Amino acid sequence: YGASMLRDVWNTAWLNSFDEWLAEPLMVYGRGGKTLLQLTRERNRVETQKFAMGELVIAIGNRKNGLQDHAWMYYVAGKHGSESADKYVPRDGERVEWRFDGK
């Protein structure tokens, strides 16, 4: 009985850690006139796809758009970004939050 309880606790913790991993935001801070995409690429593996409006971030690290119906979006002062990451230049020190949001 004890072994099955321990197994269930570990399994539940493992499943919950995946949800937390998906929900964990990535912070980037504006510096030196660099674009959000440049700043994000400094410390992360980033995949993009080019469109007429600019480059859309489709993956950061192992989290790729479509995983668990989530997609990468960035927020500045709590508001969703309005231009592509290759065009947006945050002010020095401005905090930008990448969220892997569910649709």
C-alpha positions in Angstrom: 0.0 0.0 0.0 2.8 2.5 0.9 4.6 1.9 -2.3 1.6 2.6 -4.4 0.9 5.8 -2.5 4.5 7.0 -3.0 4.2 6.1 -6.7 1.0 8.2 -7.0 2.6 11.2 -5.2 5.6 11.1 -7.5 3.4 10.7 -10.6 1.2 13.7 -9.6 4.3 15.8 -8.8 5.8 15.0 -12.2 2.5 15.9 -14.0 2.2 19.1 -12.1 5.8 20.1 -12.8 5.0 20.0 -16.5 2.1 22.5 -16.0 4.4 24.8 -14.0 7.1 24.5 -16.6 4.7 25.6 -19.3 3.5 28.5 -17.2 6.9 29.8 -16.2 7.5 33.2 -18.0 10.8 34.4 -19.4 12.0 37.9 -18.6 14.1 40.1 -20.9 15.2 43.6 -20.2 15.8 46.3 -22.8 19.4 47.3 -23.4 21.4 49.3 -25.9 18.8 49.7 -28.6 18.6 46.0 -29.3 15.4 44.4 -30.6 13.5 42.1 -28.4 14.5 39.2 -30.6 18.2 40.0 -30.3 17.9 40.2 -26.5 15.9 37.0 -26.3 18.5 35.1 -28.4 21.4 36.2 -26.2 20.5 33.6 -23.6 18.0 31.3 -25.3 17.7 29.1 -28.3 15.0 30.8 -30.4 13.2 29.6 -33.5 11.3 32.1 -35.7 9.1 32.1 -38.8 9.2 35.0 -41.2 6.0 36.8 -42.3 5.3 40.0 -44.1 4.8 41.8 -40.7 8.1 40.4 -39.3 9.5 37.4 -37.5 7.2 35.4 -35.3 8.8 33.6 -32.4 7.6 30.0 -32.6 9.9 28.3 -30.1 12.1 29.3 -27.1 14.1 26.5 -25.8 12.1 23.3 -25.9 8.7 25.0 -25.7 7.4 25.2 -29.3 4.1 26.8 -30.4 1.3 24.2 -30.4 2.6 22.3 -27.4 -0.5 21.8 -25.2 -2.2 24.4 -27.3 0.2 27.1 -26.1 2.0 29.8 -28.0 4.7 32.4 -27.2 3.5 36.0 -26.7 5.3 38.9 -25.2 3.9 41.5 -22.7 5.1 45.0 -21.8 3.6 46.5 -18.6 1.0 43.8 -18.7 -0.1 44.5 -22.2 0.3 42.2 -25.2 3.0 43.4 -27.6 1.7 44.9 -30.9 4.6 44.4 -33.2 6.9 41.5 -34.0 9.9 40.7 -31.8 12.4 41.6 -34.5 10.9 45.1 -34.8 10.2 45.9 -31.1 13.0 47.8 -29.3 12.4 48.0 -25.6 13.7 51.1 -23.7 16.8 50.5 -21.6 15.8 48.7 -18.4 12.2 48.0 -19.7 11.0 44.6 -18.6 9.5 42.4 -21.3 7.8 39.2 -20.3 7.5 36.2 -22.6 4.6 34.0 -21.7 3.9 30.6 -23.1 0.1 31.2 -23.1 -2.7 28.7 -23.7 -5.1 29.6 -26.5 
